[in-house]
Amino acid sequence: MANIEVFPNKYPNRDYEITHVNPEFTSVCPVTGLPDFATITLYYIPDELCIELK
């Protein structure tokens, strides 16, 4: 089972947005079995922890 790695937010009392863009997302279509390609953009405002985006 995979775990999400996190680290402490240095500025938990300040709202700021973190943006992560993954232009190489791929999956398999459940209907045709062919590959699907997409770009996923994640926006979030961290609280006590930030997500490690390796």
Contacts in CASP RR format, 6 or more apart in sequence:
PFRMAT RR
TARGET T0000
AUTHOR 0000-0000-0000
METHOD contacts of the structure
MODEL  1
MANIEVFPNKYPNRDYEITHVNPEFTSVCPVTGLPDFATITLYYIPDELC
IELK
4 51 0 8 1.000
4 52 0 8 1.000
5 51 0 8 1.000
5 52 0 8 1.000
5 54 0 8 1.000
6 49 0 8 1.000
6 50 0 8 1.000
6 51 0 8 1.000
6 52 0 8 1.000
7 49 0 8 1.000
7 50 0 8 1.000
7 52 0 8 1.000
8 48 0 8 1.000
8 49 0 8 1.000
8 50 0 8 1.000
9 46 0 8 1.000
9 47 0 8 1.000
9 48 0 8 1.000
9 49 0 8 1.000
9 50 0 8 1.000
12 46 0 8 1.000
12 47 0 8 1.000
12 48 0 8 1.000
15 45 0 8 1.000
16 45 0 8 1.000
16 46 0 8 1.000
17 43 0 8 1.000
17 44 0 8 1.000
17 45 0 8 1.000
18 43 0 8 1.000
18 44 0 8 1.000
18 45 0 8 1.000
18 46 0 8 1.000
18 50 0 8 1.000
18 51 0 8 1.000
19 41 0 8 1.000
19 42 0 8 1.000
19 43 0 8 1.000
20 41 0 8 1.000
20 42 0 8 1.000
20 53 0 8 1.000
21 39 0 8 1.000
21 40 0 8 1.000
21 41 0 8 1.000
21 42 0 8 1.000
22 39 0 8 1.000
22 40 0 8 1.000
22 41 0 8 1.000
22 42 0 8 1.000
23 39 0 8 1.000
25 37 0 8 1.000
25 38 0 8 1.000
25 39 0 8 1.000
25 40 0 8 1.000
26 35 0 8 1.000
26 36 0 8 1.000
26 37 0 8 1.000
26 38 0 8 1.000
27 35 0 8 1.000
27 36 0 8 1.000
27 38 0 8 1.000
28 34 0 8 1.000
28 35 0 8 1.000
28 36 0 8 1.000
29 35 0 8 1.000
29 36 0 8 1.000
44 51 0 8 1.000
END
